[in-house]
Amino acid sequence: MNFSRPGAVDLSALAARAATPATQDPEGVFVVDVDENNFQAIVESTMTQLVVLSIWSARSPQSTDFNNLLTQATKPYGGALQLARVNVDANPSIAQALQVQGVPVVMGLVQGRPVPLFQGVVEADEIKRYFDELVRLAQENGLTGRVAPSGGDEAQEPEVDPRFEAADTAYAEGNLDLAIAEYEKLKVQYPADQEVAERLAGVKLFARTATADLNEARRNAADNPDDIDAQLLVADLDVNGGHVEDAFSRLLDLMGRVQDKTRVRDHLLELFIVVGVTDPRVGTARRALAAALY
């Protein structure tokens, strides 16, 4: 385990996008829930203290249960490490920056850089072995800061909607096609349910971008400006990376150059759902889309 290992992901660009300080979970022990607003504070804290990232999904019962086990595992260290939970569904740009391929994933965050620990669920004694080694190496590298406890004895996880059980199970097993199919069934049953629409759009976006190479995708899009597939992929990756306005502009421009406007429009509408229908950037893009169509 090496804090300066080659290939580690530089998170500085992502961290620079946010400025809201972290808030601790009042029901946790040494636990904080991380989103794009408080991620900068978490990254900066790793200059003096050790953070363990738990990358999870509300659609995966396996990963939500595992968070409880990880929370318990932090207690014996007395604040020498903090568990920071990242919900990939709500924070796709963080997942993209961390190059997450599936959940659950656990990694250390040391001096702004991730240190991979393990993917999938492991037993409590295995967690302790990883944590012991990580704390030892952190202290050898001068990271001796401690985080204050954040409250009660147990971390509370969000309740799981039973309607999503089949899709959640498929997602947890890495079967994205089946997960999408299950969400599409729910979309037919509950056509006006915004959460169903958001979950479906989110898992479809994750499936399209999980194995994509951003640099290669950008080169391909630049070389083939009228290739719809190439442009849609870059737009997806831009949304994942937080470059929402760039993604919308790319697809609005594309509509002016290609004949299959319906496909581009439908993709753009799906990205609106991913970003959030109340986001002001979505409102601006919707008006531009209406002008382009009519």
Buried (B, 14 or more C-beta within 10 A) or exposed (E): EEBEEEEBBEBEEBBEBBEEEBEBBEBBBBBBBBBBBBBBBBBEBBEEBBBBBBBBBBBBBBBBBBBEBBBBBBEEBEBBBBBBBBBBBBBBBBBBBBEBEBBBBBBBBBBBBBBBBEBEBBEEEEBEEBBEEBBEBBEEEEBEBBBEBBBEEEBEBEEBBEBBEBBBBBBBEEBBEBBBEBBBBBBEEEEEBEEBBBBBBBBBBBBBBBEBEBEEBBEBBEEEEEBBEBBBBBBBBBBBBBBBEBBBBBBBEBBEEBEEBEBBBEBBBBBBBBBEEEEEBBEEBBEBBEEBEE
